[in-house]
Amino acid sequence: DWVKCLLPSAAPCPPCHLLCRLPPHAAPLLSAPTHFGFPPTAYFPHSSPIRSLFFCVCHALEVFPSSSQSIHKPIYLPSRCLLAFARLSVSTYMQGEHRFGSRRWSPLTTNSDVPVHDVNHRAGEASSAGTRNCALESLDYEVVENLAYKEDQALRGAWHYGSYVTLKWLFVLLIGTATGFSSFFINLAVENFSGWKFSATFAIMKHSYFAGFLVYSFFNVVLVFSSVYIVTQFAPAAAGSGIPEIKGYLNGIDTPGILLFRTLIGKIFGSIGSVGGGLALGKEGPLVHTGACIASVISQGGSTKYYLNWRWLRVFKNDRDRRDLVTCGCAAGVSAAFRAPVGGVLFALEEVTSWWRSQLLWRVFFTSAVVAVVVRSAMGWCTHGNCGHFGSGGFIIWDISGGQDDYSFYELFPMAMLGLIGGLIGALFNQLTLYLSSWRRNKLHKNGDHTKIIEACLVSFLTSVLSFGLPLLTKCTPCPDPSKYPDIVCPRPSGTYGNYVNFYCSSENQYNDLATLFFNTQDDAIRNLFSTKTVNEYNAHSLITFLVMFFSLAVVTYGMAVPSGQFVPGIMIGATYGRLAGMLVVNVYKKLNIDEGTYALLGAASFLGGSMRMTVSLCVIMVEITNNLKLLPLIMLVLLISKAVGDAFNAGFYEEQAHLRGIPLLESRPKHYMRKMSAKETCSSQKVVQFTRVSRVGHIVSVLRNNDHNGFPVIDNVQTGGTVVIGLILRSYLLVLLQSKSSFQHSQIPGDMRGRIDFRYSLTDFVKPVSSKGLSINDINLSSEEMDMYLDLEPFVNPSPYIVPEDMSLTKVYNLFRQLGLRHIFVVPRPSHVMGVISRNDLISEANEDNDSLELSVVSVR
């Protein structure tokens, strides 16, 4: 509650409720900067009453320089004296008239010896004087080889390396096990909630269809309300699928809150409510996010906030190891969602991660295998009736191995057309969801959490009305002849899952094909669309009605404040028009071996390829979940065509959503214009902010408060009188040093810190907590005496940052930056001489050499 300012010793506290006239000596200084660093006229028009109050306060505080000012001394002024001024300025700022609200009174003395630099802020970051507001921040994947790191490595031996590798394998085992059980719990809850809902609805419909509708809508609205309430009040980062944020994280961007323990809990229980509530969304994307959260929580040793913390797990607290474990968690999520372990590995490789190595491949594969074992073991326990309604439904696996086993050359044309249609509809879906999501984020959701809750409940009620009302308008169809189709049970017995639902039919020997899709879980509805040897089960009118309705609901639903995935809705949309295409092909070719379910599968693959733009991983997933390897060439054909068509219109679904969220992804290929630009041209407009080796604490604080850079070059003087760059120091390191204060010194003479770093700091002290904003400059309190002390930065700098010459093309810089997962690259003039050249032979050890004593040799240039 106290603001430190400069005030004449005899001046009283100015009355904040009075408006005073502009003092005469301030008239010629209207355009001059104040001690706060900004000119008054930049913010207040001449007619504004806040202008007079501003000058009154500034005059009383003697902010304006004046020859008549007395000697100043620092005192503490109660903040209530500035309360009216602050309220008026913030109120005026909120009305859009002025921009003073972004400034704040400095709690530090203004005795600064460094000018405030104009800096170019990175994408997704904003700053103001005295505050640092970074929504997104890059991750530190690079090894900082400073003195503390070298001393830590010197203490490590073979036992430490063996325990490190063993613990990493143990961690991926825990990640796979926890993700498998989490997925099992989600599916168990969704299937039972859906089963209870449908059982109650059909039981009440025997007496009244309107009462049945009320019960059906009540179940859906209550489940969706529970989901949106959990997200808005407990875990806001659990909204959406989470894949764009995880993709950004593995690309090097940390979004606050996405990997926290409360996000994990919100994702699990929110998914149960949103999927069980019958919304047009799936749980596969949230399962990927769930696996990533589990990996992050385990790597951090639990959650300190919720008193679930285990010290023996807190080993991998750096961004590099955490990235590997999060990648394993993503693969585990896909493996648990589809029971496709190989598809999970390829999904992590193709879709989410930007950095890969062979050791990581083995761990990802092991994690997916563990998930598959856990899931199948849990489902085996459920087959004995121990899981309620989960016995006959659940995990997405649609066995069509007994369907079409051959295809003719003439069928390739309609299959290729499916790829074309999938690319067009997928691109349209991406664009519509992008427009609607943008409108939600920029307008609708800014009205508060109550708007998000009302929106979700209204969409849930609308979904209930359509899914219950449309089958009432559909004519029932007679059941197939039992003599021709002895394996078909029609109508479906009450309380069971499957095809041929008797809904609002006049005869017991009839079924409602549209109710077959609506009154099932989405997994069972897809199983019905993929069903083989069920010719003429659906009529074209019902499929078109369902396609239009479900496509519209999927567009409207995505972007609400609930956990939502797009895998299952995409499969349902594609399978619907694929089944329509199969019906057309059957009528045209008049062949008995053509199965409509095969075209439904190809349609699902075409829509996912046209929307998400995945190829290899999606192809393997579709083969694993359908158990039909003979369709592999057709799935490949459809995916290639749909992806090519979709790329002609817009980016993939997750890339578009990441761009909407302001996540600056580095794509796999650099832009074409980068070939014509050099590194020097890219950073020519920037002003380098740097530190000397021994810097004054006040200078460091001033720099950190006035820009948002996260890395600073450190220079030192040499005997020849020039300067040399000795390395790079991170903002996080500076904040830790300022908060610790143990390295402060009174003189500018560099100190010898060797042998003393390990007693003061550990490597984990400099690591930012996962998915959080970390330490801020505003959290550090320093006295005037401490501000005048010095800090030797040399032991804490990274002495070997990546450096490129100024004339290197931006394309090469881009590839280097992305492939190595860098955060900063130094651009320097062309070197004057070469010390040596390292070739491949210098990096390959001989078989008989001791690996511990092997050193890189440098070939001298002669």
N, C-alpha and C positions, 0 to 999 in steps of 0.2 A: 504493500500500500504506500510505498514511498518512492518518490522520484528524485533522483539526484540532479541538480541543476546548478547554474551559476547565478548568484543573486548578490547585490550589494549588501554589505554587512548590516546597514541601517534600514534597509527597505523592508516594509512589512509584507505579509502574505497578501497578494492582490485579491480583492473581493471578486469572486467568480460570477456573481449575478449582475454585475454592472457592465454596461457598454460604454466605452470611452472613445474619445476622438483620437485620430491618428496624431502622434506626437510630431512636432515640426521637424525635429532632426532626422526622422525616419523617412520623410518625403522623398529625398533624392536616392533612397536605398531600396525603392520598391522592387527594382530588378536585381538587386544584389543578393547573393546567397547568404543565408543566415548561418549561425553556428551549426544548425542541423543539416546543412548541405543543400538546401533548395530555396529558390526565390519565392517570396510570398505571392507575387502576381501570377505565378504559374498555376495557382489554385483558386484564387478568389477574385471574382469580378468586382468592379468598383461599387456596385449597388448592393453587394451582399452584406447582410448584417454580421455574418460570421467573420467578415474581413476586419471589421472594427474590433470585434472581440479578440481576434487573433493578434492584432497590433497592440491591443491593450495588454494582453498577457506577455507578449514578447517585449514590450517596453518595460513592464514591471520586472521581468526577469533579466532585462538588459541583454537580450539576444542580439539586438542590432548594435553593431560597433559604433561607438561614439567617443569623441575626444573628451567629453565631460564625464565619462564613466569613472567610477571609483575603482579601487583595487578589489578584485573579486576573490572570494574564497569559497570552497565547496561547502554547502550545507545540505541538509535533507528537508525537503518540502512535502507536506502531506498531500497526497494525490487528490483529496477532496477539493482542493483549491482549483484543480484543473478539471473537475468532473463535468461542470456545465459546458466547458469548452469541448471536452471530448465527446459528450453526448450530442452536442449540436453539430460537430464535424462529422461524426458517424452517421447521424440522421440525414444530413445533407448529402453525404456520399451515397447512402442507400437510395436516395431519390435520383441519383445519376447526375447531379449538378456539378459536384466537385470530386477530386481524387485525393483528398487528404487522408482518407481512412487507411491508405496503405502505408503511411508513415507512423512512426512511434517515437516516443521520447527515449533517448538513449540513457541507459542506466550507468554508462561508463563515462569517465572524464573525457573531454574532447581534446586532450593534449595528444594529438596524433601527428606522427611524423611521416605519414605516407598518404599520398593523395588517393582519392577514391577512383578506381579505374572503371572505365566503361567496358563491360563484358558482354559477350554474346551468350545468352543462356541457352542451354540445351533444350531439345524438344521435351515437352512434358514437365518443365520446371519453371517456376516463377519465383521471384525474390523481391524483397523490399528492404530498405535500410533498417537494420536492426532485427530482422526476422528472416527465417529461412523456411520457405514453404515449398518443399519438393514432393510432388505427388508420386513421381517415379524416379528411380535411381538405378544406376548400373551396378552390377555385381563385380566383385574382385576375384576373378579366377586366376590371376597371375600370382606366382610365388614371389613374395617380397623378400629378397635375399639380403636383408639388413643384418646388422650385428646380432640382434636378438635371435633371429632365425638361425644364423650360423652357429651361435653358441648352443642353441637347442639341438641342432643336428649333430653337433660334436658329442653330445651326451648320449646319443642314441646308438645302440649296437644292433647285432643280429637278432637278439631276443625281442627288441622293440619292434623291428620290422616284421618278424613273424607274428607277434601279437596283433600288430596293426592289420595285417592281411586276414588273420583269423577272425578278428572282430568284424571286419567288413563283410565277410561271408556270413557270420552270425547275424549281422544286421539285415542283410537281404533275406535271410531265412525268416526273421521276425516280420519283415515287411510283407513278404508273400503270405505268411500265415494270417497276419492281422487283416490284410486286404481280402483274403478269401473268406474269412469269417464275417467281415463287414458286409461283403456282397451277399453272402448267404442270409444274413439278418435282414438286409433291405428287401431281398426277394421274398423271404418268408413273410415279412410284414405286409408287403404289397399284395401278395397272393391271398393272404387271409382277410385283409380289409376288403379286397375286391370280392372275394367269395362270400363274405358276410353281406356285403351290399347287394349282390345279385340274388342271393338266397332270400333275403328279406323282401326285395322288390318283387320277385316272382311269387312269393307266398302271399303277399298282400294284393297283387294283381288278380288273384283268383276271385277276390271280392270287389275290388274297385281299381280301375286303371289310374284314376286320378290320385287316389291315395298311394298307389305304387309309385307314381311320378314324384309325389312329395317326399316319400322316403328316399327314393333314388337321388333326388336333388339335395336333400338334407345331408346324406352321407358325403356327397361330393363337395358341397360347400364347406362342411365342417373340416374335412381333410385338407382342402386347399387353404382354408383360413389358418389352420395349425401350421401349415408350411410357410405361408407368407408372414405370419406373426413371428415365427422363429427367426426368419431371415431378417426382418426389419428391426426387431428388438434385441436380437442376440448376436447374429452373425451376418452382417450385411455383405461380406465378401463371399458368402455361400450362394448368392444369386447367380443364375445363369448356369452354363455348362462348366465353366472353369477352364476349359481347354485353351482358349485364347490367352488367359493369364498365365497358365503353366507353360504354354509355348513361348510367351515372352520371357518368363523366368529362365527357361533353359536357353534362351537366346541371349541372356545377359541382362535382363531388366527385372528389377525387384518391385513388385506392386505391393504396397503395405496391406497386410491382413490376409493374404490369400493362402498362407500355409500355417495359420495359427490353430491351436487346439480347438478353440470355439468354432472356427470355420469347419473343422472336421465334424464336430458334433452337429452343427447346423446343416451340413451337407447330407449327413446320413438321415437324420429325422425329417429334414425338409424334403428330401427325395421321396421318402415314404408317403408324405402327405400329398405332394404334387402328382406323383404317378398314381398312387392309389385313388386320388380324387378324380381320375378319368380325364385329365387335361391332355391335349395333343402334344405330348412331349415324352421323352424317355429318361431312363436312369443311367445310360451308358456313359455319357459325358460326365455327369456328376461322379460316377465310379472312378473315372480317370483322375479327377480332382481329389477324390477321397484317398486313392492310393498315394498320390503325391503328398497329401497332408500327413498321412500315416508315416511316410518315409521321413518327412521333415521333423515331425514330433519325436520319432524314435532317435533320429540323429542328434537332436537337442537334449536327449535324456528326459523327455516328458515336458510338462508345463509347470513353470514356477508359479504362475499366477493362480492356478487351481490346485496347488500343492500336490501335484503328481510329478515328482521329479526324482530321478535315480542318477546318482553321481557316476556310477560305473558305465552308464550309457553316454555320458557327455564326453565323447572322444572326437567325433567328426563335426566340429563346430565352425569349420571354415567353409567358404563358398564352393571350393573345388570339390571336396568330398560330399557336401550336401547336394551339389548338382548331380553327382553320380547316383546317389541314393534316390533322389526325386525322379530321375529317369527310370530307375527300377520300379518305383511306385506307379508311374504312368503305365508301363508295360503290364504291371500286375493288375491295374484297373481294367484294361482292355481284356486281358486273359480271364478275369473273373466275370466280366459282363457277357462275353460271348463263348466262354469255355474254348477259347482259341489261343493256346499258349504261343504258337509260332506267329500268329497274327499280332499278338501283343508285342512281341519283340520287334517285328517289322514296323508296327505303328510307331513305337518309340523312335526307331531309326529314321523313318520317312517323314513323320508328321510333326513331332514335337521338339526333338533335340536338334541342336545346330553343331554339336561337337561329339565325336565318336572315337572310340579306340577299342582294341581287341579285348582288353581286360574287362571293360565295361560290357561288352557283348556277352561274355560268359556269365557275368553276374545278372544281367537282365534275363538271359535265358533260364538261369537257375531260379530266379524269382518267379517267372511265369510258370515253370514246371511245378514249383511248390504250390502256387495258386490252384493249378489244375488238380493236384492231388487233394488239397483241402476241400475244394468245391465238390468234387466227385464223391469224396468220403461223406461229406455232409448230406449230399442228395441221396446217397445210398441209405443213410439212416432214416431219411424222410419217406422212403418207399414203403415202409412198414406202417404207415398211417400215423406217424408221430408228429406230423407238422400240419395237421388240419387240411386246409384247402390247397396246400402247397404240393400235395402228392402228385397231381396230374398236370400241373402247369409249371411256371417258374422260369428257369434260365433259358435264354434264347438259344435253342438248337432245333432246327427243322430238318428232319431226315427225309430227303427226297430221293434216296438211293434206289427206291423201287419205281421211280418214274421213267421218263424218257431216257433211253440209253443210247440213242443214235439220232442222227440228224442228216438231212440231205443238203446238197449244194444249194437248192432253191430256197432253203430256209435262211441262208446267210443274209439275204437282202432284208427281210423283215427284222432280223436280229440287229443288223447294222442301223436300220431306221430307229430301233429302240434306243441305240446309243445316241443318235441325233436328237431324238425327242427328250431323252434324259438330260443332255447338255443344255437344251433350250429351257426346259422347265426348271432345272437346277439353277441356272443363271438367273431366271426370273425370281425364283424363291430367295436367292441371296440378295437381290436388289430390293425386293419388297420388305424383307426382314430388316435390311439396313435402313431403309427410309423410316419404318415404324419404330425401330429401336432408337434412331436418332431423335425422332420426335418425342419419345418417352424421356430420354435422358435430358434433353434440352428444355422441355416444357412441362410435360405431365408430372414427372417424378420430382420436380422441384417444388411441388406443392406440399410435400411432407409425406411421412410414412402412412398417414391415414388414407391418402390417395392411393398408395400402392396396395393397401389392404382392400379397399373398396373395389379397385380395378380387378384384382385377382378373384374376388368373390363374384363379381359380375360376369367375368369370362367363364368362371366355373358354372354359374347358373345358365349362361347361354349355351355352353357345351352340353349341359344336361337336357335342356329343352330340345336341342337339335338331335341329340343321340336317342332321346326317348320319343320325340314327335315324328321324325322322318320315317321310322319303321311302321308307325301307325298308318301312314299314307301309302304304304307299299303293299301290293297284293301278295298273298301267300302262294307258294308253289307246291304242287303235289310231290310227295317223297318219291325217290327213285324206286323202280321195280325191284323188290327183294330177290326175285329169281335171277335177274341179270347182275345185280350188285349185292351179293350175299354178305359182304364185309361191311356194308354201310348200315349204321344204326340211325334211323330217322323216324320220328324226331328225336332229338337228344333228350335223354332222361333228365328230369329236374335235379338240380344240384350238381351236375357234372359239366365238364368243359368239352368243347368240340364243335363240330359243324351241325347244321340243321336245327336251328333254334325255333321252337314253336312259340311265336309271339303274335298275339292278336289275330289268330287264324280261326276260321269257322269250323275246321275239321281237325281231328287228332292226327290225321295222316298227312299233314301239311307242315311246311316250315317257311320262315321269313328269312330270305337271304340277306337282307340289309341288317336285320337284328342279329344275324350270325356274326357280323363284323362289329356291331356296336356293343352287344351284351357279352363281351369277353374282355379279358385283359388284352393289351396290345400284343403281347407275346403270342397268345392263343389266336388272336385275329390274324396275325401274320402266318401262323401255322395253317389256318384255314385257307388263306390265299395261296400258299405254297402247296396245298394238298394235291396229290397226284391221283389219277384215275377217278376223278370226280367231274366228269364232263357235264357241262350245262348246269353246274351247281348254282351259278350266279347268272342273272340276266344283265344285259348291257346297261339298261336304265338304272339298276341299283348300283352298279359299279361307277357309273358316271356321277350319280348323285353323291356317293360316298367320296369320290375323288375330289369333287369341287368343294364339298363341305369340309373334309379333313385338311385339304391344302389351305383353305382359308383360315381354319382354326389354328393350324400350325404356324402360319404367318403371324396371326394376332397374339398367340400365346407366348411365343419366344420373345424374351426381353422383359417379362414380368419379374417381380421380385420373388421368384421361387427357383429352386434348383431345377434346371431343365437341360435335357440333351436332345440332339437332333438325329441320332442314328436310327432309332426305332420309327419316329415319324417319317424320316426319309425312306426307310424300307417299306413302310405301309403305303406311302404315296406311289413309289415306283412299282411295288407289287400290284397295285390296283390297275394302273394303266398297262402294266405288263400282262396282266390277266386279260384285259380287254384285247390287247394285240394277239394273245394266244387264241382267244375265241375267234378273232377274224381269220387267223391263219388256218385254224381247224376247218372253218367253213369254206375257205378258198381252196385248200389243197385236198380236202376230203381223205386224209390219211389217218389210219387208226393209231399210228405210233406217235403222233404229235400230242403232247401233253400241255394243258394250259398252265400247270404249275411251273413248268420249266420257263416259260415266258414271264411268269410272275417273278421268278428269281432274277432273270436277266433285266427285267424292268427295275427291280430294286437296286441292282448293281449300277445301272445306268444313271439313276437319280443321284445316288451317293457319289458317283464319279463326277457328275455334272455340278454338284453342289460343293462337296468337300475337296474334290480334285485329288483324291488319293488313288493310287493305282496298285502298287505291289502289295502293300499291307491289306488293302481292301479286298483284293483278289484272293489272297490266302484266307482271310477271315470268312469270306463267302463260301469258300470250299470247305473250310473246317466246320462251319455251322450247318451245312447241308449234307455233308458226308457223300458227296458225289464228285469224284475227281474227273469224271468224263466230261463235265461241263467246263473245265478249266479253260480250254481254248476260247469258248464262247464268251465267258466272263472277261477274259483278257481283251477280246475284240471290242466288247461293249464299253469297257472302261476306257480304253484308249480313245475311242470316238467321242464319248461323252466328255472326257476331260479336254480334248482338243476344241470341241465346240464351246464348252463353257469358258475356256480361257480367252476366247475371242471377244467375250462380252465384259467380264469382270474378274476379280480375284476370287480365290476360294472362300468358303464360308467363314472359316476361322480367321483368315487373314483380314477379311472385311470387318469382322467384329473386333479384332485387335486394333485395327486402324481407328475404328469408332471410339474405342476406349482410350485412345491416345498412346498406345504401346508402340514405340518405335522399333519395329522388327527389322533386323538386317536379313534381307532375303538371300536365297542361295546364290543368286547371280547379281553382280553390280549393274547399275544402270548404264545405258549406252553412252550417255554424255560424259561419264567418268573417264572414258578412254582419252578424251581430249583435254582433261584437266590434270594439273600437277598438284602435289601436296602443298606446295607453296601458295598456289592460287586459292586453295581451299581455306587456309588459315591466314590469308593476308589481311583480312579485316579484323582479326583478333588482336588484342593487346595482352601480351604475356604477363601474368601475375606470378611473381616468383619471390623466393625468400633467400636471404643470405644464410650461410651455415649457422652463425650465431645471430639470432634475431631477437629483438626486444618483444616481450610478451604483449605489450600494448599494440605493437605493429601487427603481430599475428592475429590478435583479436579483431583489430580493425579490418584486416583483409577478409577474415572469415565472416564478419558481419555484413560486408558490403558486396559479396558476390557468392555465387553458388557453385563455384568450381570444386571438384572433389580430388583434384591432383594438382600439385604445385612443383615446378622445378626448383631445385635448391642449388645455389651457386656458391663458390668459394674463391677467395683471392689467391693468386699464385705469386711467386717471388718476382716474376717479370713484370708485375703490375697489372696484368690482365685478370680475367675471371674464367673459371672453368665450371661446367655443370657436373656436380657430384652425384646427382640422382634425382629421384622423384619421391615426394612425401604425400601421403593421402590425408584428406581432411579428417577421416576417422582417427588416424594416428595423432594428429594435432589436438583433437578434442580430448582424447584420452590423456595426453601429456598435460594439457591445460587443467583438466579436472584433478589429476593426480598431484601436480605441483611439486613432486619429489625431484624432478630434474631441473628445477629453476636454479639459476646461479646469478650472482651479483655482478660478475665481470663479463666482458665480451671476449675473454680469452677462451679458445676452445678447450674443453676438458677431455681427458682420456677416460672413456666409459667402458673400456674392455674389461671383462671380468666382473662387472658390476650390474649389467643389465638383467641377468637372471635373478638377482635378488630383488629387483624392483618390479619387473613386469614379466608376465608370461604371454605367450603368443595368443592365447585366448582372450587376453585383455583388449586386444586391438580388433577383435572380430565383432561386427555388427550383429545384433540379435536377428534371427530369421524373421523375414516378412514384417519388419517393424521399421520405424523411422530412425531408431537408434538415438545416440546422444546428440543434442543440439547445443549450439553456442549459447543459447538463451538459458540453458540449464547450468551454466558455469558461473560462479560468483567469484570475482577477483577484487582484491583491495587495491588501493592506489599504490601501495608499496610493491605488491606483486606485479602490477602492470609495468613497473619500471625495471623489473628484473629481466634476465635474458635466458634463452633456451638454446642449447646446442642440438641441432637437428641431425647432425651427421650419423649418429648411431642408429637412427630410425628411418633413414631414407632407403629407398630401393636403389642400390648403386648400379643396377644393370637393367634399366628400362629399355623397351624396344625403341629403336631409333631408325628413321628413314631419311634419305637425302631429300632435299627440297624439290628436286626435279623428278622424283618418282611419280609415276602416273597414279591417279586416284583409284584406278581399278586394282592395281597391285596392293595399295594400302587397304582397300576394302577387303580383299581376300585374306590378307594377313590379319586384319582386325577380327574378321568373323571366324576364321578357321582356328585361330589360337584363343579366341574368347577374351580379347584384350579390352581394356578400359581406357587407356591412354597410349598415345604414340608421340614421341618427340620428332619434330621436323627440324633438321639442322642443315646448315650449308654443306656443300660438298667437301668431304675431308681432304686435307692437304697431303697426306701420305697414308700408306697401307702398312700395317704391322705384320700381317701374315694372311694366309688363305687356308681355310679348313675345307678339306675334301671328304668324300665318303669314306676313304680309307682311314682317316683319322677318327671316325666315329664307330668303326667296327673293331671289336676286340679280338685278339688272337685266342685260339682255343686253350693254349697253355698259359695264358697270362692270368694273374690274380686280379679279379674284378675289383677288389677293394683298393688296390694300389694303382689301378689304371687311370691315367690322366690323358686328357686330350692334348695331342701334340699339334703345334702350329707350324706349318710349312713356311719357312721364310722366303720372302720374295727376293730374288737375286737379280 
